[in-house]
């Protein structure tokens, strides 16, 4: 939906509190009546923005899981291919990428519990899928070090979200891919990939 995509850009630039309905109307070229036809309030808009973003995020994750299915017989290769997909995606950026999850979490008082729950559910779904990839790798290639599956799975998200912030702060779009490469190297060390 055009309104959601254009408003997401504004929120990523200005924060949710710093994005006014008048800015949204100017950017989307819709009337106030049309805005309130679609959304009861700015808080209602926040929910639909996050729902739209989370659906898109899950779609990307599912696409990468499908793209790496060819490696199912070698779970470690699949795990590495999963990380490599994101490295390649972020290597091609011309400007820093920002994530709506991080933007919302910096302004929690602005959002309903339902909206915040979308973020939590998305992060937990990333954890679940990465835990499964890690568990498969651990079964096939026993690691020489002990690690917590959930924590190592979350570390992928931590690196991505943190790298987005550092990349934006330093105006260096290459940083996200660089940090993901460190995660990949860490996995290779854990599983002693030569």
LINLIN-V271010 format. One record per residue. N is the residue number from 1. RES is the residue in three letters. PHI is phi in degrees with one decimal (999 if undefined). NEAR is the number of other ideal C-beta (glycine too) atoms within 10 Angstrom. Layout:
n:N res:RES phi:PHI near:NEAR
n:N res:RES phi:PHI near:NEAR
This chain:
n:1 res:UNK phi:999 near:11
n:2 res:UNK phi:-56.1 near:10
n:3 res:UNK phi:-60.1 near:21
n:4 res:UNK phi:-66.7 near:18
n:5 res:UNK phi:-65.5 near:13
n:6 res:UNK phi:-70.3 near:14
n:7 res:UNK phi:-69.9 near:25
n:8 res:UNK phi:-57.5 near:19
n:9 res:UNK phi:-58.4 near:12
n:10 res:UNK phi:-62.6 near:19
n:11 res:UNK phi:-64.7 near:24
n:12 res:UNK phi:-66.4 near:18
n:13 res:UNK phi:-80.4 near:12
n:14 res:UNK phi:-117.0 near:13
n:15 res:UNK phi:80.6 near:14
n:16 res:UNK phi:-72.2 near:23
n:17 res:UNK phi:-62.9 near:12
n:18 res:UNK phi:-83.5 near:11
n:19 res:UNK phi:-102.2 near:23
n:20 res:UNK phi:-93.2 near:12
n:21 res:UNK phi:-62.6 near:15
n:22 res:UNK phi:-61.4 near:9
n:23 res:UNK phi:-64.0 near:15
n:24 res:UNK phi:-63.0 near:20
n:25 res:UNK phi:-62.4 near:15
n:26 res:UNK phi:-65.5 near:11
n:27 res:UNK phi:-69.0 near:15
n:28 res:UNK phi:-88.8 near:18
n:29 res:UNK phi:57.6 near:10
n:30 res:UNK phi:-112.6 near:16
n:31 res:UNK phi:-85.7 near:10
n:32 res:UNK phi:-61.1 near:11
n:33 res:UNK phi:-61.5 near:7
n:34 res:UNK phi:-66.4 near:13
n:35 res:UNK phi:-59.6 near:17
n:36 res:UNK phi:-75.8 near:13
n:37 res:UNK phi:-70.4 near:10
n:38 res:UNK phi:-83.4 near:13
n:39 res:UNK phi:-133.0 near:20
n:40 res:UNK phi:-68.6 near:10
n:41 res:UNK phi:-161.2 near:10
n:42 res:UNK phi:-65.8 near:15
n:43 res:UNK phi:-64.4 near:14
n:44 res:UNK phi:-63.2 near:14
n:45 res:UNK phi:-59.7 near:23
n:46 res:UNK phi:-56.1 near:25
n:47 res:UNK phi:-60.2 near:19
n:48 res:UNK phi:-69.7 near:16
n:49 res:UNK phi:-60.7 near:27
n:50 res:UNK phi:-68.3 near:28
n:51 res:UNK phi:-60.4 near:14
n:52 res:UNK phi:-63.3 near:18
n:53 res:UNK phi:-64.4 near:23
n:54 res:UNK phi:-64.1 near:19
n:55 res:UNK phi:-62.0 near:11
n:56 res:UNK phi:-64.9 near:14
n:57 res:UNK phi:-61.4 near:20
n:58 res:UNK phi:-66.7 near:15
n:59 res:UNK phi:-63.2 near:10
n:60 res:UNK phi:-63.4 near:12
n:61 res:UNK phi:-58.3 near:17
n:62 res:UNK phi:-64.2 near:12
n:63 res:UNK phi:-64.2 near:11
n:64 res:UNK phi:-68.3 near:17
n:65 res:UNK phi:-61.5 near:15
n:66 res:UNK phi:-67.5 near:9
n:67 res:UNK phi:-64.4 near:12
n:68 res:UNK phi:-97.7 near:19
n:69 res:UNK phi:-63.1 near:9
n:70 res:UNK phi:-62.0 near:11
n:71 res:UNK phi:-100.0 near:17
n:72 res:UNK phi:-57.1 near:10
n:73 res:UNK phi:-70.7 near:8
n:74 res:UNK phi:-119.1 near:15
n:75 res:UNK phi:-62.5 near:20
n:76 res:UNK phi:-67.8 near:21
n:77 res:UNK phi:-59.6 near:18
n:78 res:UNK phi:-65.1 near:19
n:79 res:UNK phi:-59.9 near:25
n:80 res:UNK phi:-65.4 near:20
n:81 res:UNK phi:-62.4 near:17
n:82 res:UNK phi:-60.7 near:21
n:83 res:UNK phi:-64.9 near:23
n:84 res:UNK phi:-58.9 near:16
n:85 res:UNK phi:-59.3 near:17
n:86 res:UNK phi:-73.2 near:20
n:87 res:UNK phi:-57.7 near:16
n:88 res:UNK phi:-61.2 near:11
n:89 res:UNK phi:-62.4 near:15
n:90 res:UNK phi:-86.2 near:23
n:91 res:UNK phi:-66.9 near:14
n:92 res:UNK phi:-86.7 near:8
n:93 res:UNK phi:-74.4 near:15
n:94 res:UNK phi:-99.1 near:5
n:95 res:UNK phi:-144.7 near:10
n:96 res:UNK phi:-57.9 near:20
n:97 res:UNK phi:-94.2 near:16
n:98 res:UNK phi:-120.9 near:18
n:99 res:UNK phi:-111.0 near:19
n:100 res:UNK phi:-66.5 near:21
n:101 res:UNK phi:-57.9 near:21
n:102 res:UNK phi:-61.5 near:16
n:103 res:UNK phi:-58.8 near:21
n:104 res:UNK phi:-69.8 near:22
n:105 res:UNK phi:-69.4 near:15
n:106 res:UNK phi:-78.8 near:12
n:107 res:UNK phi:-130.5 near:14
n:108 res:UNK phi:-59.4 near:10
n:109 res:UNK phi:-68.0 near:5
n:110 res:UNK phi:-82.7 near:15
n:111 res:UNK phi:-125.1 near:20
n:112 res:UNK phi:-72.6 near:13
n:113 res:UNK phi:-61.3 near:7
n:114 res:UNK phi:-62.5 near:12
n:115 res:UNK phi:-67.7 near:22
n:116 res:UNK phi:-63.2 near:17
n:117 res:UNK phi:-66.0 near:13
n:118 res:UNK phi:-60.2 near:24
n:119 res:UNK phi:-63.1 near:21
n:120 res:UNK phi:-59.9 near:12
n:121 res:UNK phi:-62.0 near:12
n:122 res:UNK phi:-65.2 near:19
n:123 res:UNK phi:-62.3 near:18
n:124 res:UNK phi:-66.4 near:12
n:125 res:UNK phi:-69.5 near:15
n:126 res:UNK phi:-59.8 near:18
n:127 res:UNK phi:-57.7 near:19
n:128 res:UNK phi:-58.0 near:11
n:129 res:UNK phi:-66.3 near:18
n:130 res:UNK phi:-69.0 near:22
n:131 res:UNK phi:-58.7 near:17
n:132 res:UNK phi:-64.6 near:15
n:133 res:UNK phi:-64.9 near:24
n:134 res:UNK phi:-65.7 near:25
n:135 res:UNK phi:-63.8 near:14
n:136 res:UNK phi:-62.0 near:17
n:137 res:UNK phi:-64.6 near:22
n:138 res:UNK phi:-65.5 near:18
n:139 res:UNK phi:-68.7 near:10
n:140 res:UNK phi:-83.1 near:15
n:141 res:UNK phi:-129.5 near:17
n:142 res:UNK phi:-54.9 near:9
n:143 res:UNK phi:-82.4 near:14
n:144 res:UNK phi:-84.2 near:9
n:145 res:UNK phi:-126.7 near:8
n:146 res:UNK phi:-83.9 near:6
n:147 res:UNK phi:-150.7 near:14
n:148 res:UNK phi:-89.1 near:11
n:149 res:UNK phi:-57.7 near:15
n:150 res:UNK phi:-63.5 near:14
n:151 res:UNK phi:-65.2 near:11
n:152 res:UNK phi:-68.3 near:18
n:153 res:UNK phi:-65.0 near:20
n:154 res:UNK phi:-61.9 near:17
n:155 res:UNK phi:-59.4 near:18
n:156 res:UNK phi:-59.3 near:21
n:157 res:UNK phi:-66.0 near:16
n:158 res:UNK phi:-59.2 near:14
n:159 res:UNK phi:-64.2 near:19
n:160 res:UNK phi:-59.9 near:20
n:161 res:UNK phi:-63.5 near:16
n:162 res:UNK phi:-64.3 near:14
n:163 res:UNK phi:-65.7 near:23
n:164 res:UNK phi:-60.1 near:21
n:165 res:UNK phi:-67.0 near:16
n:166 res:UNK phi:-64.3 near:14
n:167 res:UNK phi:-59.6 near:23
n:168 res:UNK phi:-67.6 near:19
n:169 res:UNK phi:-62.4 near:10
n:170 res:UNK phi:-98.3 near:11
n:171 res:UNK phi:50.3 near:9
n:172 res:UNK phi:-128.9 near:15
n:173 res:UNK phi:-65.5 near:17
n:174 res:UNK phi:-79.5 near:13
n:175 res:UNK phi:-66.2 near:22
n:176 res:UNK phi:-61.6 near:27
n:177 res:UNK phi:-62.2 near:18
n:178 res:UNK phi:-61.2 near:15
n:179 res:UNK phi:-68.3 near:20
n:180 res:UNK phi:-66.9 near:23
n:181 res:UNK phi:-64.7 near:16
n:182 res:UNK phi:-63.9 near:11
n:183 res:UNK phi:-60.8 near:19
n:184 res:UNK phi:-61.2 near:18
n:185 res:UNK phi:-62.1 near:12
n:186 res:UNK phi:-63.3 near:15
n:187 res:UNK phi:-61.0 near:23
n:188 res:UNK phi:-63.7 near:14
n:189 res:UNK phi:-66.5 near:12
n:190 res:UNK phi:-59.1 near:19
n:191 res:UNK phi:-98.8 near:20
n:192 res:UNK phi:51.6 near:11
n:193 res:UNK phi:-77.1 near:14
n:194 res:UNK phi:-101.3 near:3
